[in-house]
Amino acid sequence: MEKCCRVQIIADQAAAARGQRPRVIDPETAALTQKVLGSERAGWFQGTVEFQLLEHEEGKRFEYIPAIKGRL
């Protein structure tokens, strides 16, 4: 979530620097994007590089363990 917020702030600042507002996408595109990128497994995949860095720095292994539905 922190990474998403950081990206949103950068987009807002980039648009403001040009005197514009960020481009807003329609609800259908947002839903499709969430469907493709918003799954639990996709989130794990997107964080793989950061997990690998933490494994190297902390000597701890991170494994993907699917959440139990209803216990998120």
C-alpha positions as CSV (number, residue, x, y, z in Angstrom):
1,M,0.0,0.0,0.0
2,E,2.8,2.4,0.8
3,K,4.3,1.9,-2.6
4,C,0.9,2.7,-4.2
5,C,0.6,5.8,-2.2
6,R,4.1,6.9,-3.1
7,V,3.4,6.4,-6.8
8,Q,0.2,8.4,-6.5
9,I,2.0,11.3,-4.9
10,I,4.7,11.3,-7.6
11,A,1.9,11.3,-10.3
12,D,0.2,14.2,-8.6
13,Q,3.4,16.2,-8.3
14,A,4.4,15.5,-11.9
15,A,1.0,16.7,-13.2
16,A,1.1,19.8,-11.0
17,A,4.6,20.7,-12.3
18,R,3.0,20.9,-15.8
19,G,0.0,22.8,-14.6
20,Q,-2.2,19.8,-15.1
21,R,-4.2,17.3,-13.0
22,P,-3.6,13.5,-13.0
23,R,-5.5,11.6,-15.7
24,V,-8.4,9.7,-14.1
25,I,-9.3,6.3,-15.6
26,D,-12.9,5.1,-16.0
27,P,-14.4,2.5,-13.6
28,E,-14.2,-0.3,-16.1
29,T,-10.4,0.2,-16.7
30,A,-9.9,0.4,-12.9
31,A,-11.8,-2.8,-12.3
32,L,-9.8,-4.6,-15.0
33,T,-6.5,-3.3,-13.6
34,Q,-7.5,-4.5,-10.1
35,K,-8.5,-7.9,-11.6
36,V,-5.1,-8.3,-13.3
37,L,-2.8,-6.7,-10.7
38,G,-4.8,-6.8,-7.5
39,S,-4.7,-10.4,-6.5
40,E,-2.9,-11.7,-3.5
41,R,-0.5,-13.7,-5.6
42,A,0.2,-10.7,-7.9
43,G,1.0,-8.7,-4.7
44,W,3.5,-11.3,-3.6
45,F,5.1,-11.4,-7.1
46,Q,5.4,-7.6,-7.2
47,G,7.1,-7.6,-3.8
48,T,9.6,-10.4,-4.7
49,V,12.5,-8.1,-5.2
50,E,12.0,-6.4,-1.8
51,F,11.5,-9.8,-0.1
52,Q,14.8,-11.0,-1.6
53,L,16.6,-7.9,-0.3
54,L,15.2,-8.4,3.1
55,E,16.2,-12.1,3.0
56,H,19.8,-11.0,2.1
57,E,19.9,-8.3,4.8
58,E,18.1,-10.1,7.6
59,G,18.9,-13.7,6.8
60,K,15.2,-14.6,7.1
61,R,13.3,-16.5,4.4
62,F,10.0,-15.2,3.3
63,E,7.5,-17.7,1.8
64,Y,4.2,-17.2,0.1
65,I,1.4,-18.6,2.3
66,P,-2.1,-17.9,0.9
67,A,-4.5,-16.2,3.2
68,I,-7.4,-18.2,4.5
69,K,-10.6,-16.7,3.0
70,G,-12.5,-14.8,5.7
71,R,-9.4,-14.2,7.8
72,L,-7.8,-11.3,6.0
